């Protein structure tokens, strides 16, 4: 089964989810958002990810988005080129200059280039362009199936009232082989967010003409199932070990200091297992702290 391209899932986000995400960087954006297509390859040897016509305080603006999951030190120059090309293309169509807001969504950990392009001789003779950034670095995105990236912004901007519409939009936008898997994941998120979602689930299932059994089968046997289960089992074992170590620490040394609790949560499985073995003897508090690197 072929994997969807990394950018394809981001480009398929429903408007309500996209708006919730972009408002992290541009909170003034109004609810109207309209895709604006143009061929930038005529001007630069690249294709833009997504461009939209939006309104800010009643003013028409172009919003340009770039989705990036790897380090590219040329991003400031790229964003400047995109904005210049978009302004030129819009002017050719409508003989009107239009503001362009650029946003880079970084789905990677680590350092990224400053969001500013500057070229010139000195401060008095330079050209400067600034853009916005959204950093989604809480997960190792390089090791996550692209379909799961849709679910990250789903946590923002979705209510019980619009959950059905959002779920249908996502289902229809997703690659066919991933639709049931995606819908199963969405149901799981909605169950955590809202109480008693049976009516919403049934309405969605009827509209997409599938059953809950089919969704469960897709989640359990889909391309990500093994990876997800392995991680869940490892995480569950680590949480149980941390709880055991916390009990042992309280019994032997008294209250668990805040820095110890934090270090236990961050420790890997091998270190936690070694600490369990050490508690089988008669370790001192200093020795146990040393094992945590404190």
SULPEFEN-V113598 format. One record per residue. N is the residue number from 1. RES is the residue in one letter. PHI is phi in degrees with one decimal (999 if undefined). D_LAST is the distance of its C-alpha to the last C-alpha in whole Angstrom. Layout:
BEGIN
n=N res=RES phi=PHI d_last=D_LAST
n=N res=RES phi=PHI d_last=D_LAST
END
This chain:
BEGIN
n=1 res=X phi=999 d_last=47
n=2 res=X phi=-75.7 d_last=46
n=3 res=X phi=-85.3 d_last=43
n=4 res=X phi=-67.1 d_last=44
n=5 res=X phi=-62.6 d_last=43
n=6 res=X phi=-54.5 d_last=40
n=7 res=X phi=-72.1 d_last=42
n=8 res=X phi=-61.9 d_last=44
n=9 res=X phi=-70.3 d_last=42
n=10 res=X phi=-60.9 d_last=41
n=11 res=X phi=-69.7 d_last=45
n=12 res=X phi=-95.8 d_last=46
n=13 res=X phi=-60.5 d_last=44
n=14 res=X phi=-62.5 d_last=46
n=15 res=X phi=-55.2 d_last=47
n=16 res=X phi=-65.0 d_last=45
n=17 res=X phi=-75.1 d_last=42
n=18 res=X phi=-61.0 d_last=42
n=19 res=X phi=-61.1 d_last=43
n=20 res=X phi=-62.1 d_last=40
n=21 res=X phi=-70.8 d_last=38
n=22 res=X phi=-66.5 d_last=40
n=23 res=X phi=-66.7 d_last=40
n=24 res=X phi=-62.9 d_last=36
n=25 res=X phi=-105.8 d_last=37
n=26 res=X phi=-128.2 d_last=41
n=27 res=X phi=-65.0 d_last=41
n=28 res=X phi=-81.1 d_last=45
n=29 res=X phi=-59.5 d_last=46
n=30 res=X phi=-82.5 d_last=49
n=31 res=X phi=-72.8 d_last=50
n=32 res=X phi=-78.1 d_last=52
n=33 res=X phi=-142.6 d_last=51
n=34 res=X phi=-130.2 d_last=53
n=35 res=X phi=-57.1 d_last=52
n=36 res=X phi=-125.8 d_last=54
n=37 res=X phi=-101.4 d_last=55
n=38 res=X phi=-156.9 d_last=56
n=39 res=X phi=-93.8 d_last=56
n=40 res=X phi=-77.7 d_last=54
n=41 res=X phi=-63.6 d_last=55
n=42 res=X phi=-65.8 d_last=58
n=43 res=X phi=-104.9 d_last=56
n=44 res=X phi=-133.5 d_last=53
n=45 res=X phi=-85.2 d_last=52
n=46 res=X phi=-150.7 d_last=49
n=47 res=X phi=-106.6 d_last=49
n=48 res=X phi=-75.3 d_last=48
n=49 res=X phi=-72.0 d_last=45
n=50 res=X phi=-144.1 d_last=47
n=51 res=X phi=-133.0 d_last=49
n=52 res=X phi=-133.5 d_last=50
n=53 res=X phi=-87.8 d_last=53
n=54 res=X phi=-131.9 d_last=51
n=55 res=X phi=-129.0 d_last=52
n=56 res=X phi=-128.8 d_last=50
n=57 res=X phi=52.6 d_last=52
n=58 res=X phi=81.1 d_last=55
n=59 res=X phi=-96.6 d_last=55
n=60 res=X phi=-74.3 d_last=55
n=61 res=X phi=-141.2 d_last=52
n=62 res=X phi=-92.6 d_last=51
n=63 res=X phi=-109.3 d_last=47
n=64 res=X phi=-111.7 d_last=46
n=65 res=X phi=-115.1 d_last=43
n=66 res=X phi=-123.5 d_last=41
n=67 res=X phi=-107.2 d_last=38
n=68 res=X phi=-132.6 d_last=36
n=69 res=X phi=-116.6 d_last=34
n=70 res=X phi=-148.2 d_last=33
n=71 res=X phi=-70.9 d_last=32
n=72 res=X phi=-137.2 d_last=36
n=73 res=X phi=-68.6 d_last=36
n=74 res=X phi=-89.3 d_last=39
n=75 res=X phi=-55.3 d_last=39
n=76 res=X phi=-57.2 d_last=40
n=77 res=X phi=-66.1 d_last=43
n=78 res=X phi=-59.5 d_last=44
n=79 res=X phi=-63.6 d_last=43
n=80 res=X phi=-62.6 d_last=46
n=81 res=X phi=-64.9 d_last=48
n=82 res=X phi=-59.5 d_last=48
n=83 res=X phi=-63.4 d_last=49
n=84 res=X phi=-62.2 d_last=52
n=85 res=X phi=-67.0 d_last=53
n=86 res=X phi=-65.6 d_last=53
n=87 res=X phi=-62.6 d_last=55
n=88 res=X phi=-65.9 d_last=57
n=89 res=X phi=-63.0 d_last=58
n=90 res=X phi=-63.2 d_last=58
n=91 res=X phi=-65.1 d_last=61
n=92 res=X phi=-62.6 d_last=63
n=93 res=X phi=-76.8 d_last=63
n=94 res=X phi=-124.5 d_last=64
n=95 res=X phi=50.8 d_last=64
n=96 res=X phi=-141.7 d_last=62
n=97 res=X phi=-79.0 d_last=58
n=98 res=X phi=-132.9 d_last=55
n=99 res=X phi=-66.0 d_last=52
n=100 res=X phi=-126.0 d_last=49
n=101 res=X phi=-102.9 d_last=46
n=102 res=X phi=-104.0 d_last=43
n=103 res=X phi=-136.6 d_last=40
n=104 res=X phi=-105.1 d_last=38
n=105 res=X phi=-99.5 d_last=36
n=106 res=X phi=-90.1 d_last=33
n=107 res=X phi=-108.4 d_last=31
n=108 res=X phi=-154.7 d_last=29
n=109 res=X phi=-89.4 d_last=25
n=110 res=X phi=94.7 d_last=24
n=111 res=X phi=-73.7 d_last=26
n=112 res=X phi=-127.1 d_last=30
n=113 res=X phi=-66.8 d_last=33
n=114 res=X phi=-56.8 d_last=34
n=115 res=X phi=-78.5 d_last=36
n=116 res=X phi=-150.9 d_last=39
n=117 res=X phi=-104.3 d_last=42
n=118 res=X phi=-139.5 d_last=43
n=119 res=X phi=-143.7 d_last=46
n=120 res=X phi=164.1 d_last=48
n=121 res=X phi=-83.5 d_last=49
n=122 res=X phi=-153.6 d_last=48
n=123 res=X phi=-59.5 d_last=47
n=124 res=X phi=-83.1 d_last=50
n=125 res=X phi=-133.1 d_last=51
n=126 res=X phi=-142.0 d_last=49
n=127 res=X phi=-112.6 d_last=48
n=128 res=X phi=-127.8 d_last=45
n=129 res=X phi=-136.5 d_last=44
n=130 res=X phi=-108.0 d_last=41
n=131 res=X phi=-135.5 d_last=40
n=132 res=X phi=-93.0 d_last=38
n=133 res=X phi=-135.0 d_last=35
n=134 res=X phi=-125.6 d_last=33
n=135 res=X phi=-105.7 d_last=30
n=136 res=X phi=-113.8 d_last=29
n=137 res=X phi=-112.7 d_last=26
n=138 res=X phi=-75.9 d_last=24
n=139 res=X phi=-126.0 d_last=26
n=140 res=X phi=-75.3 d_last=26
n=141 res=X phi=-63.9 d_last=30
n=142 res=X phi=-63.7 d_last=31
n=143 res=X phi=-111.0 d_last=30
n=144 res=X phi=-113.4 d_last=32
n=145 res=X phi=-59.2 d_last=36
n=146 res=X phi=-54.3 d_last=37
n=147 res=X phi=-63.0 d_last=39
n=148 res=X phi=-70.6 d_last=36
n=149 res=X phi=-63.9 d_last=36
n=150 res=X phi=-61.3 d_last=38
n=151 res=X phi=-77.8 d_last=36
n=152 res=X phi=-61.4 d_last=34
n=153 res=X phi=-72.2 d_last=36
n=154 res=X phi=-61.2 d_last=38
n=155 res=X phi=-70.3 d_last=35
n=156 res=X phi=-117.1 d_last=37
n=157 res=X phi=84.3 d_last=40
n=158 res=X phi=-107.6 d_last=42
n=159 res=X phi=-119.5 d_last=44
n=160 res=X phi=-58.2 d_last=46
n=161 res=X phi=-68.9 d_last=49
n=162 res=X phi=-109.7 d_last=48
n=163 res=X phi=-59.3 d_last=46
n=164 res=X phi=-63.8 d_last=49
n=165 res=X phi=-63.3 d_last=50
n=166 res=X phi=-64.6 d_last=47
n=167 res=X phi=-61.4 d_last=46
n=168 res=X phi=-66.0 d_last=50
n=169 res=X phi=-61.2 d_last=49
n=170 res=X phi=-65.5 d_last=46
n=171 res=X phi=-60.0 d_last=48
n=172 res=X phi=-71.2 d_last=51
n=173 res=X phi=-82.7 d_last=49
n=174 res=X phi=-73.5 d_last=47
n=175 res=X phi=-56.6 d_last=48
n=176 res=X phi=-51.3 d_last=50
n=177 res=X phi=-71.9 d_last=48
n=178 res=X phi=-111.0 d_last=45
n=179 res=X phi=-63.1 d_last=47
n=180 res=X phi=-68.4 d_last=46
n=181 res=X phi=-61.4 d_last=43
n=182 res=X phi=-62.7 d_last=42
n=183 res=X phi=-64.5 d_last=44
n=184 res=X phi=-61.0 d_last=42
n=185 res=X phi=-66.4 d_last=39
n=186 res=X phi=-64.2 d_last=41
n=187 res=X phi=-60.4 d_last=42
n=188 res=X phi=-63.0 d_last=38
n=189 res=X phi=-67.0 d_last=37
n=190 res=X phi=-65.1 d_last=40
n=191 res=X phi=-63.9 d_last=40
n=192 res=X phi=-77.6 d_last=36
n=193 res=X phi=-88.5 d_last=38
n=194 res=X phi=-126.2 d_last=41
n=195 res=X phi=-85.2 d_last=42
n=196 res=X phi=51.0 d_last=45
n=197 res=X phi=-103.7 d_last=46
n=198 res=X phi=-54.9 d_last=49
n=199 res=X phi=-66.3 d_last=51
n=200 res=X phi=-66.3 d_last=49
n=201 res=X phi=-58.4 d_last=49
n=202 res=X phi=-64.4 d_last=52
n=203 res=X phi=-63.7 d_last=54
n=204 res=X phi=-68.4 d_last=51
n=205 res=X phi=-60.1 d_last=52
n=206 res=X phi=-65.4 d_last=56
n=207 res=X phi=-71.3 d_last=56
n=208 res=X phi=-94.6 d_last=54
n=209 res=X phi=58.2 d_last=56
n=210 res=X phi=-140.4 d_last=53
n=211 res=X phi=-121.2 d_last=52
n=212 res=X phi=-64.9 d_last=49
n=213 res=X phi=-60.8 d_last=49
n=214 res=X phi=-66.5 d_last=49
n=215 res=X phi=-66.8 d_last=46
n=216 res=X phi=-60.7 d_last=44
n=217 res=X phi=-63.6 d_last=46
n=218 res=X phi=-65.2 d_last=45
n=219 res=X phi=-69.4 d_last=41
n=220 res=X phi=-74.5 d_last=41
n=221 res=X phi=-116.8 d_last=43
n=222 res=X phi=-72.8 d_last=42
n=223 res=X phi=-64.8 d_last=40
n=224 res=X phi=-102.7 d_last=37
n=225 res=X phi=-58.1 d_last=37
n=226 res=X phi=-61.4 d_last=35
n=227 res=X phi=-65.6 d_last=33
n=228 res=X phi=-64.5 d_last=32
n=229 res=X phi=-64.7 d_last=32
n=230 res=X phi=-62.1 d_last=30
n=231 res=X phi=-67.0 d_last=27
n=232 res=X phi=-63.4 d_last=28
n=233 res=X phi=-65.2 d_last=28
n=234 res=X phi=-63.6 d_last=24
n=235 res=X phi=-65.6 d_last=23
n=236 res=X phi=-63.8 d_last=25
n=237 res=X phi=-63.9 d_last=23
n=238 res=X phi=-62.7 d_last=20
n=239 res=X phi=-63.0 d_last=20
n=240 res=X phi=-65.7 d_last=22
n=241 res=X phi=-65.9 d_last=19
n=242 res=X phi=-61.3 d_last=16
n=243 res=X phi=-62.9 d_last=19
n=244 res=X phi=-63.8 d_last=19
n=245 res=X phi=-64.5 d_last=16
n=246 res=X phi=-63.2 d_last=16
n=247 res=X phi=-64.7 d_last=19
n=248 res=X phi=-60.7 d_last=18
n=249 res=X phi=-62.9 d_last=15
n=250 res=X phi=-63.0 d_last=17
n=251 res=X phi=-65.1 d_last=20
n=252 res=X phi=-86.9 d_last=18
n=253 res=X phi=-118.4 d_last=16
n=254 res=X phi=98.7 d_last=17
n=255 res=X phi=-55.3 d_last=16
n=256 res=X phi=-84.9 d_last=13
n=257 res=X phi=-62.1 d_last=11
n=258 res=X phi=-61.5 d_last=12
n=259 res=X phi=-69.0 d_last=8
n=260 res=X phi=-69.3 d_last=8
n=261 res=X phi=-58.1 d_last=11
n=262 res=X phi=-64.7 d_last=11
n=263 res=X phi=-67.8 d_last=8
n=264 res=X phi=-62.4 d_last=11
n=265 res=X phi=-63.8 d_last=14
n=266 res=X phi=-85.5 d_last=12
n=267 res=X phi=-68.5 d_last=12
n=268 res=X phi=-83.5 d_last=15
n=269 res=X phi=-60.9 d_last=17
n=270 res=X phi=-62.9 d_last=17
n=271 res=X phi=-67.5 d_last=13
n=272 res=X phi=-63.2 d_last=14
n=273 res=X phi=-63.2 d_last=17
n=274 res=X phi=-63.8 d_last=15
n=275 res=X phi=-68.4 d_last=14
n=276 res=X phi=-60.4 d_last=17
n=277 res=X phi=-60.6 d_last=18
n=278 res=X phi=-64.1 d_last=16
n=279 res=X phi=-66.8 d_last=17
n=280 res=X phi=-68.7 d_last=21
n=281 res=X phi=-97.9 d_last=20
n=282 res=X phi=-134.8 d_last=19
n=283 res=X phi=-73.3 d_last=15
n=284 res=X phi=-88.7 d_last=13
n=285 res=X phi=-62.2 d_last=11
n=286 res=X phi=-62.8 d_last=9
n=287 res=X phi=-65.9 d_last=10
n=288 res=X phi=-69.1 d_last=9
n=289 res=X phi=-64.8 d_last=5
n=290 res=X phi=-62.9 d_last=5
n=291 res=X phi=-64.4 d_last=7
n=292 res=X phi=-91.1 d_last=6
n=293 res=X phi=76.5 d_last=4
n=294 res=X phi=-101.8 d_last=0
END
